[in-house]
């Protein structure tokens, strides 16, 4: 089993996860807080009190995302049936700092977050 979001490859005896269950997918940019021209923009307000747009980032201190919030980029995500899903392709680049909403998250921090997700998957046996 290979996760197309974080690229974790489960070996025999390791449960692993798919891209739809990847821990990094739990923190996505709010669709209601992208620009009106964004392909994932839905009209209307976001009504979720637990959404990332209501969170404050522990890294940069700005409201609207967490340090783990991934940006909704059409090069990484798709929108079938109104649900944000990862593109199902190994041709999608590995997650880097630019994929995160926080402007202070760089490539090194992105690699650490991906490594933490891999460690979590390995610990869940």
QUIRA-V629999 format. One line per field, one symbol per residue. ss: DSSP state (2 for helix, 1 for strand, 0 for the rest). phi: phi as a letter, one per 20 degrees, with the letter a starting at -180 (. if undefined). A space follows every 50 residues. Layout:
ss = ???
phi = ???
This chain:
ss = 01000000100000000022202222010022200000000000000000 02220100000010000001000000111100111100000000002221 0000002222222222222222200
phi = .ceeedmfdfegndfmbeffdfgfffcdgfffdeffeffefdfoeedefd fffeedffednfeoadfdfefedffdcccelmdfcffebfeffffcgffe fffeedfffffffffffffffffee
